[in-house]
Amino acid sequence: MLVLLPPSEGKATGGTGAPVDTGALALPGLAAARDAVLAELVELCSGDEEKAAEVLGLSQGLRGEVAKNAGLRTAGTRPAAEIYTGVLYDALGLTTLPAAARRAAERSLLVFSGLWGAVGVGDAIPSYRCSMGVKLPGLGPLGAFWRGPMAEALPAAAGEGLVLDLRSAAYATAWKPKGGVAERTVTVRVLQSRVVDGVEKRSVVSHFNKATKGRMVRDLLVAGAEPGGPGELVEALRDLGYVVEGGAPEKAGRPWAVDVVVTEL
């Protein structure tokens, strides 16, 4: 199983590891593309701070991120499992997983990134700020930039197994599974079910969508679940107590789209 995750906007700082080696990260075939984005980002953030903040979409309170990006080549690193924070990663709790589940996470989880393309949770990276929606002066929109490199690297990473795609819309632009890989891919929407005046009402949740997805991945890892395909994933989630609806797409070559229905957030 390959699980695709979005990153978090907020990231932990204070890495003490050696500076990042782009070729040593997961999907080493992305190294040249990573180097290109890194060079553009460092150059941007080493110049006009106002321009860099505008390109990166930073508020006044986040201007310190510009200087941090300017020093990325020499910055200390720490495992991506410790770098990414926020709702999804708090619920996933990578650093508190049992040993076997942590090893499974390092084998199966990929975090998409505007800067790195995608990294494994065990990869050593510095704290940075660069979303997939950024348009770097020399490279253009990063979602479009990453499509070519990702199209070469991701199918091999997916192999013949299941792909659980939990990315947000911005990060999904960087790679769209096709053909046989798409047929083994599952996307998840989280719905909240409430009873109002005796009638069930369902609504898409946003903030707690992330928490539910984080808990879901953690539960699969801790349970040692190894679903071989979309149908087995649905059954595994139901065995773990999740209410899952939806199933196989009507047309071949498309991902499965399932709903996870929650009553409590």
N, C-alpha and C positions, 0 to 999 in steps of 0.2 A: 504494500500500500504506500502510495506517495500522497502526502498531505500538503497542499499549497495554502500558505497563510499570508495575510497582509502584514506589513510591519506596524509599528506604533509610531505616532508622531513624536511622543516623548521618549527619550532614551536615557539610560543610566550613563553616568560619566565616571571618570576615575580609573580607566584601564591602566594596568601596569605591564601588560605583555608587550612583546616586540612589535614594531610597526607592521601594518597589514601587508601581507604578501598575497596579491590578487590571484596568483596562480595556485595558491595552496588552499583556496576556498573550494567549497562544493562546486560542481560543474566547472572544472578548470578551463574548459573550452571558452568560457566567457571572459577569460583574463584580459584579452586585448580590448574588448569592449569596456570592461571595468576601468582599465587604464585610461581609456579615452574620456570617459565620464569624469573620472577622478581628476585628470589634468584640467578639464574645462571648469570643474567646480572649484578647484584650488585657485586657478587663475582668476576666476570671477570674484572670489571672496578675498583675494589678495589685493584687489584694486579698490574701486569706489564702493564704500560700504552702503551708501544709499541705493546704488544701482543693484548691488547684490541682494539687499533686503527686498527690493521690489521684485526681482526675478524669482526669488525663493518664496515670496508671499509671506514675509515675516512682519509681525507687528513690532511696534516700538519696544515692547518688553522682551522681544526675542532677538534683538540685534546682536547679542553676544554669540549667537549661532554662526554669524558670519566669520568672526575671528576663529571660532572652533573649526569651521570648514577649511579655513586657510591653512591650518596646521595639520591637516589629515595625514600627510605623508609621514610625519614623524610622531604622530599621536600614539599613546599607549592603547593597547587593545584588551579586550576581554571576550569571553564566549558570547556569541549572539544570544544565547539563552539568558544571559544576564543583561545584555544591552537593551533588548526590547522590553518595554514596560507597558502599563496601561491595562484597560479592562480585559481584553482577550488574554493577555499574557499573565495577568494576575490570576484569572480563573484557571488557566492552563497549568500554572505553577511548575514550570520546567525544572527549576532548581530543587524542588522538593519531591520530585518523582522518585519512586523506588528504583534501584539500580537497573533492573531489567527493563523497566519502562523508559528510563533515561536512555539506555542504549538503543531501544526501539525508536525513540524520538530522534536521535542523532542519525539513524539510518533513513527515516521516512519523512521527516519534516523539512520543507523548504520555505523560507521566508522571502517573499518578493520585495524588491528594493529599487528605488529610483537610481541609486548610486551603484549598487553591486549587481543588479539584475535579479539574482536570488542567492541566498546563502543557506547553509545548513546551520542548525542551532548550536552545533559545536564549533563552528568557525570563529576564529579570532578576528574581530573587527573593532575599529574605534567608534566612538559616539559621533554621529553626523546629523545633518539636516538637509534632506533633499528628497522631496516626494516625487512620485511618478508623474504627477501633473505639471512638474516644472518644465519650462522651455529654456534650455541653456543656449546662449548666443551662438556657439559654434556647432551645436548638434541638433537643435530643434527640440520638439516635444519628446520627452524621454520614453513615453509609452510607445511611440512610433519607432524611436531609435532601437529599442530593445527587441522589437518583433523579429528581426532577422536572426540575431544571435540566439534568441530563445527558441526559434523554430528549428534550429539545428541541435540545440542542447537538450531540450525538454523531452522529446519523444524517446530518446535513449534512456533518460532518467526514469521515465514512466515504465519502460519495458513493456511487459505483457500484463502488468498488474493493474489494480484499481487506482484511480486518481480521485481523491477527495478534495474538491476545489472550494475553499472557503475564502477566497480573495474578495476584496471589495471591488467595486466597478472600475476604479482608476487603475488598479493593479492588474485586473483582468485584461486590460487593453494590451499588455505586453506579450501575452501569449494566449492564443485560442486553440484548444485541442481540436484536432481534425481526425476524420476517418475512424479507424479502429480505436485510437486513443480516446476520442470523444465518446465512443460507445461504452468505454470503461470508466467514464468520468461522472461524478455525482456533484451537483451543486446543491446548496442548502439555503433555504429561506426560513427564518424563525418567525413564527406567528404567535401572538398572545391571544388566548381565548378567554373571554369574559362573558358572564351571563348578565344581561341588562333587561330588567322587566320580564324575566322568564325567557328571553331570547338570546341565543349565543351570538356574540359579536367577536369577530377576529380582526386583528390589526397587525401590521408589520411593525416590529420594534427596531429601534436603531441602537441606542446605547447598550441595551441588554442583549441585543443580537450578538454582540461580541462576547459577552460573558457566557452565553449559552454555548456558542461555538467552542470557546476555550474549555468549558467543562466537558463538552462532548468528546473533544480530542483527548483530554486527560483520561476520561473514563475508558475510552478504547485502548489507550496505551497501558493503563494499569491492569485492565482485564486481560491483556495479552491477545486482544482480538486481531486476527489476521484474515479479514474478509478477502476473498479472491475476486469478487466482482460486485457491481452495484446491488444486486439482489441480496447477496450475503451481508453487505454493509447494512442495509435496511433491517435485516433480521438481527444483526448484532446490536444495533441501536435499540431495537425494541426489547431485546433480552436485557439491556441495561436500564430499561424503564422509560425510554423516550417514546413519545407518541409521534410516529412518522407516517406521513401520507404522501401519495404520489408514487411514481414508478417509472417504468420504461417509457421513453419517448415514442410518439406515434411514427416518426420517420427514422430510418437508419442513419447513422453518422452524426447523431446529436447526443449531448450528455443527458443523463437522467437529472431531473429537477425534483427534489423532494422538499416537503415542508416538515419542520419540527415544530409541533404545537405545544406551547407551554401555558400553564395557568398562573404560575408565580414567577416573578422576575427576581 
